[in-house]
Amino acid sequence: MGLSNAAIIVIVLVACLAATALGASLFKHYKPADGETPFSPGYEQKLYMAEVRARGFDGLRKVSWGARDLESRHPPAGPSYYRPHTYAEDTTTRDTGSS
């Protein structure tokens, strides 16, 4: 139970059209006609994209200058939340080296 002859013809025609369109677009992109300039965004588009990039970099800067550990950014999950121990050095006692 293979494909019918009409289905094969349609598939071949669609593939040929796709290959022709792809070839034409690549040829036009890499070998534009004389006097034709490649696409270049306008001044407003360049300003807008610079603003979008600046917003993205500003967000990255805020994240990178923030707290270093992820737990400090979020509140505890409830009464059963386990908070890890923090160890501090005791500076009030002095070790004399004798027991």
MARLO-69527 format. One record per residue: residue number from 1; x, z, y negated of N, C-alpha, C in turn. Coordinates in Angstrom, 1 decimal, decimal comma. Last residue first. Layout:
N
> nr/n_X/n_Z/n_Y/ca_X/ca_Z/ca_Y/c_X/c_Z/c_Y
> NUM/X/Z/Y/X/Z/Y/X/Z/Y
...
This chain:
99
> nr/n_X/n_Z/n_Y/ca_X/ca_Z/ca_Y/c_X/c_Z/c_Y
> 99/45,8/78,1/-23,1/44,5/78,5/-22,5/44,3/80,0/-22,4
> 98/47,0/76,3/-25,9/47,2/77,3/-24,9/45,8/77,7/-24,3
> 97/46,4/74,4/-27,8/47,2/73,9/-26,7/47,4/75,0/-25,7
> 96/44,7/74,9/-29,8/46,1/75,3/-30,0/47,0/74,9/-28,9
> 95/42,2/73,2/-31,4/42,9/73,3/-30,1/44,3/73,7/-30,3
> 94/39,7/74,5/-33,4/41,1/73,9/-33,3/41,6/74,2/-31,9
> 93/36,5/73,6/-34,5/37,4/74,4/-33,6/38,7/73,7/-33,6
> 92/35,3/71,8/-36,3/35,4/73,2/-36,7/36,3/74,0/-35,8
> 91/35,0/69,2/-35,4/36,2/69,5/-36,3/36,3/70,9/-36,7
> 90/33,9/67,6/-32,7/33,8/68,9/-33,4/35,1/69,2/-34,1
> 89/32,7/64,3/-32,8/33,9/65,1/-32,6/33,7/66,4/-33,4
> 88/29,7/63,4/-31,2/30,5/63,6/-32,5/31,6/64,5/-32,2
> 87/27,8/61,1/-29,5/28,8/62,1/-29,4/29,6/62,1/-30,7
> 86/24,5/60,5/-28,7/25,6/60,2/-29,6/26,6/61,3/-29,6
> 85/22,5/59,3/-26,1/23,3/60,4/-26,7/24,3/59,8/-27,7
> 84/19,7/57,2/-26,6/21,0/57,5/-26,0/21,7/58,6/-26,8
> 83/16,4/58,0/-26,1/17,4/57,7/-27,1/18,7/58,1/-26,6
> 82/13,7/56,8/-24,5/15,0/57,4/-24,2/16,0/57,0/-25,3
> 81/10,3/57,3/-25,1/11,5/56,5/-25,4/12,8/57,3/-25,2
> 80/8,0/58,5/-24,8/8,8/58,5/-23,6/10,1/57,7/-23,8
> 79/6,6/58,1/-27,2/7,1/59,5/-26,9/8,1/59,5/-25,7
> 78/7,8/54,9/-28,3/6,8/55,9/-28,0/7,4/57,2/-27,6
> 77/9,9/53,2/-28,9/8,8/52,6/-28,2/7,7/53,6/-27,9
> 76/11,4/53,4/-32,2/11,3/53,8/-30,8/9,9/53,3/-30,2
> 75/11,8/50,4/-34,2/11,4/51,8/-34,0/11,4/52,1/-32,5
> 74/14,8/48,4/-34,6/13,4/48,5/-34,1/13,1/50,0/-33,9
> 73/17,4/48,3/-35,3/16,5/47,5/-36,1/15,0/47,7/-35,7
> 72/18,9/49,8/-33,6/18,6/50,4/-34,9/17,7/49,6/-35,7
> 71/19,3/48,2/-31,4/18,3/49,2/-31,3/18,0/49,8/-32,7
> 70/21,3/46,3/-32,0/19,9/45,9/-32,0/18,9/47,0/-32,0
> 69/24,0/47,1/-34,2/23,3/47,2/-32,9/21,8/46,9/-33,0
> 68/24,6/46,5/-36,9/25,3/45,8/-35,8/24,6/45,9/-34,5
> 67/22,5/45,7/-39,7/23,0/46,7/-38,7/23,6/45,9/-37,5
> 66/23,5/42,9/-41,7/22,6/44,0/-41,3/23,3/44,9/-40,3
> 65/24,9/40,6/-42,1/25,3/41,8/-42,9/24,5/43,0/-42,5
> 64/23,7/38,8/-40,5/25,0/39,1/-40,2/25,5/40,4/-40,9
> 63/21,1/38,5/-41,6/21,3/39,0/-40,3/22,7/39,5/-40,0
> 62/21,8/37,5/-44,1/21,1/38,8/-44,0/21,2/39,4/-42,7
> 61/23,0/35,0/-43,3/23,8/36,0/-44,0/23,1/37,4/-43,9
> 60/20,8/33,7/-42,2/21,9/34,1/-41,3/22,8/35,1/-42,0
> 59/19,2/33,4/-44,5/18,7/34,2/-43,4/19,8/34,7/-42,5
> 58/20,9/31,7/-45,9/20,6/33,0/-46,5/20,1/34,0/-45,4
> 57/20,9/29,5/-44,3/22,1/30,2/-44,4/21,9/31,6/-45,0
> 56/18,2/28,7/-44,8/18,7/29,0/-43,4/19,9/29,8/-43,4
> 55/18,3/28,2/-47,5/17,4/29,2/-47,0/17,8/29,6/-45,6
> 54/20,1/26,0/-47,5/20,4/27,3/-48,2/19,6/28,4/-47,7
> 53/18,6/24,1/-46,1/19,9/24,6/-45,5/20,3/25,9/-46,2
> 52/16,6/23,7/-48,0/16,3/24,2/-46,7/17,5/24,8/-46,0
> 51/18,2/22,7/-50,2/17,4/24,0/-50,3/17,0/24,5/-49,0
> 50/19,1/20,3/-49,1/20,1/21,3/-49,5/19,4/22,7/-49,6
> 49/16,6/19,0/-48,8/17,4/19,4/-47,6/18,5/20,4/-47,9
> 48/16,0/18,7/-51,5/15,1/19,5/-50,7/15,9/19,9/-49,4
> 47/18,0/17,0/-52,4/17,9/18,3/-53,0/17,0/19,2/-52,1
> 46/17,5/14,7/-50,8/18,8/15,4/-50,7/18,7/16,8/-51,2
> 45/15,0/14,0/-51,8/15,1/14,4/-50,4/16,4/15,2/-50,2
> 44/15,7/13,3/-54,5/14,8/14,5/-54,2/14,9/15,0/-52,8
> 43/17,3/11,1/-54,0/17,9/12,3/-54,6/17,0/13,5/-54,3
> 42/16,7/9,6/-50,7/16,7/9,7/-52,1/17,2/11,0/-52,6
> 41/18,7/8,6/-47,9/17,6/9,4/-48,5/17,8/9,5/-50,0
> 40/19,3/5,4/-46,8/19,9/6,5/-47,5/18,8/7,3/-48,1
> 39/19,7/2,8/-44,5/18,8/3,8/-45,1/19,6/5,0/-45,6
> 38/22,0/0,2/-45,5/21,4/1,1/-44,5/20,6/2,2/-45,2
> 37/21,1/-2,7/-47,4/21,8/-1,4/-47,3/21,2/-0,6/-46,2
> 36/21,6/-6,1/-47,3/20,7/-5,0/-46,9/21,5/-3,8/-46,7
> 35/23,4/-8,1/-47,8/22,7/-7,5/-48,9/21,8/-6,4/-48,6
> 34/22,9/-9,5/-44,6/23,7/-9,5/-45,9/22,8/-9,0/-47,0
> 33/21,6/-7,1/-42,2/21,7/-8,4/-42,8/22,5/-8,3/-44,1
> 32/23,6/-4,8/-40,2/22,5/-5,1/-41,1/22,7/-6,5/-41,7
> 31/24,5/-3,9/-37,4/24,8/-5,2/-38,1/23,7/-5,5/-39,0
> 30/23,4/-1,5/-36,5/24,8/-1,7/-36,5/25,3/-2,9/-37,2
> 29/20,6/-1,8/-36,9/21,3/-0,6/-37,3/22,8/-0,8/-37,5
> 28/20,0/-4,2/-35,7/19,7/-4,1/-37,1/20,5/-2,9/-37,7
> 27/20,7/-3,6/-33,0/21,4/-4,7/-33,7/21,2/-4,6/-35,2
> 26/18,9/-1,6/-32,4/20,3/-1,3/-32,4/21,1/-2,4/-33,2
> 25/16,5/-3,1/-32,7/16,7/-1,9/-33,6/18,2/-1,5/-33,6
> 24/16,8/-5,0/-30,7/16,6/-5,4/-32,1/16,9/-4,2/-33,0
> 23/17,0/-3,4/-28,4/18,1/-4,3/-28,8/18,0/-4,7/-30,2
> 22/14,4/-2,3/-28,4/15,6/-1,4/-28,4/16,8/-2,2/-28,9
> 21/12,8/-4,5/-28,1/12,6/-3,7/-29,3/13,9/-2,8/-29,5
> 20/13,7/-5,5/-25,6/13,8/-6,3/-26,8/13,7/-5,5/-28,1
> 19/12,9/-3,4/-23,9/14,3/-3,7/-24,0/14,6/-4,6/-25,3
> 18/10,1/-3,4/-24,3/10,9/-2,2/-24,7/12,3/-2,6/-24,8
> 17/9,5/-6,0/-23,2/9,2/-5,7/-24,6/10,0/-4,4/-25,1
> 16/10,3/-5,6/-20,5/11,0/-6,6/-21,4/10,7/-6,3/-22,9
> 15/8,5/-3,5/-19,8/10,0/-3,3/-19,8/10,7/-4,3/-20,6
> 14/6,1/-4,9/-20,0/6,3/-3,8/-20,8/7,8/-3,4/-20,9
> 13/6,5/-6,9/-18,0/6,3/-7,3/-19,4/6,6/-6,1/-20,3
> 12/6,8/-5,3/-15,7/7,9/-6,2/-16,1/7,7/-6,6/-17,6
> 11/4,2/-4,2/-15,6/5,4/-3,4/-15,7/6,6/-4,1/-16,2
> 10/2,6/-6,5/-15,3/2,5/-5,7/-16,5/3,7/-4,8/-16,7
> 9/3,5/-7,4/-12,8/3,7/-8,3/-14,0/3,6/-7,4/-15,2
> 8/2,7/-5,3/-11,2/4,1/-5,6/-11,3/4,4/-6,4/-12,5
> 7/-0,1/-5,5/-11,4/0,6/-4,3/-11,9/2,1/-4,5/-12,1
> 6/-0,5/-8,0/-10,2/-0,8/-7,8/-11,7/-0,1/-6,6/-12,2
> 5/0,1/-7,5/-7,6/0,9/-8,5/-8,3/0,7/-8,3/-9,8
> 4/0,0/-4,0/-6,8/-0,5/-5,3/-6,8/0,3/-6,2/-7,7
> 3/2,2/-1,9/-4,9/1,6/-2,3/-6,2/1,1/-3,7/-6,1
> 2/1,5/-1,1/-1,5/2,3/-1,3/-2,7/1,5/-1,6/-3,9
> 1/0,8/0,0/1,2/0,0/0,0/0,0/0,9/0,0/-1,2
